[in-house]
Amino acid sequence: MALSMDDKLLGEKTHYYCSSSEESDSEELEQQGSDSEQRRAGGQEQTVSRESDLGTYKGHCTNTGPKGVLTDWRRFKQLQSEQKLEQEAEKLELERKLTLTCRSHLQDETEKQNDSDFVEQVEQQLLDGIEDEFLREYRQRRIEEMRIALKNIPKFGKVFDLNADNFVEAVDNEHPGVMVIVHLYEQATPACDAMNGCFLCLAQEYPTVKFCKLKVSDAKLSQKFAKKGVPALLIYKKGELIGNFIGLAKELGEDFYAPDVESFLLAHALLPSKDLKTNIIRSQLQHEESSDSD
């Protein structure tokens, strides 16, 4: 600091002098030195902080230097790899689902056809079961009805001799379910004798049919009929004439047997059927009759 003239005359030393302005100047210099040191220290800390952040940074970096670019590139490659792995996993999952659920149109049609066939098979089995049950019940019911009907129908088993007095009664007053077969015959006629013998056999074979014989002379028929019309058969049911065969010698000959007459009547549906059911029912009825007689 410069001294005044008075100070120089008085012998004041400059290094012992201290003015307020000098003190303020020294304080300012000290403050400036402290601020520069703090700025240098802060700059070093900020540099260290930035360098440490570059090593641990995981997101977007505003640093445009080489380290920031490398970090961004590594992060990009990592995200790209992770995205690729996720896409591969999703693709595999989709393929698995498609493998389990996806079917072609042909497979759908085949399955529909199989389902339809299965339903038809089940329905057919049900219908067969119902039909079999129905038929079984119907058969049993029909057998029972036939058994009762046959049981109520009179049984004969022999040949009845008729005349002019009892002819109408024998035909009209008979059970409605009984078929009456009348043989018009004349004595000393070979064909008539053969027919009478056949009637004896057929009466045993068909006990529910009433076999009768009536002499032409007792019926007061003409001599012409007695010569050319015999043997003749008259078949009645419910009092009505349902069959009339005259001069059967021309059809059967002079000598014939019971099977010939049976075949002739069956061909004209004038004898009851001899199927298995009828035979079973007839045998049951015969067994019941024998049991009742015992």
C-alpha angles and dihedrals in degrees: 000000000000119000128222123242092257091053091051092050092049090052097242114172117227097219090059093053122092125175129191091247091054091050092052090047092053092047090052090050091050091047091050091050091050092049092050090050091050090049091051091047091047091049091052092048091047090050091050091047092051092048091050091047091054090060096050102032113126105172139043114335124209090195108106094193126109093269093053092049092050092048092050091048093050091049091049093052090047092052090045091052092047091049091050091052091050091050091050090050091050091048092051091049091050091049090051092051092047091049091054100042110021117097132171125245090252091055091050091050091047092051091048090051091048091050091048092049091049092050091048091049092051092046091048091050090050091047091047090050092048092044093048091048091047093047091047092051092043092050092049091048092049092048090051091048091049091046091052091044092050090045091054093046113091117247121217115170095184143070118260123215112224134192137183092278101052100029096093093044092049091053106034100038097049124113111280091237094053121096114214118206115190122195114208105204144163127214123254091028115125095209091050091050090052091050092051090052091049090051091057091056095042092049088061093044095049107033093171092060117082109225115196137172128208126189114232092226091052090050088053094235124157125277089239090060090046090057104038107017101057137130091044131166126209116190121197134182126177088359094300129114108244099164136030122178120174129186096015090172086081090053101038103020128230096295121041140140141232095268089056093054091042092053091048093052093043090051088059093042092243097131128062116257117267097209125147096267093053091049092050092049092045091050090049090051091049089050091051091049092051090048091050092049091051 
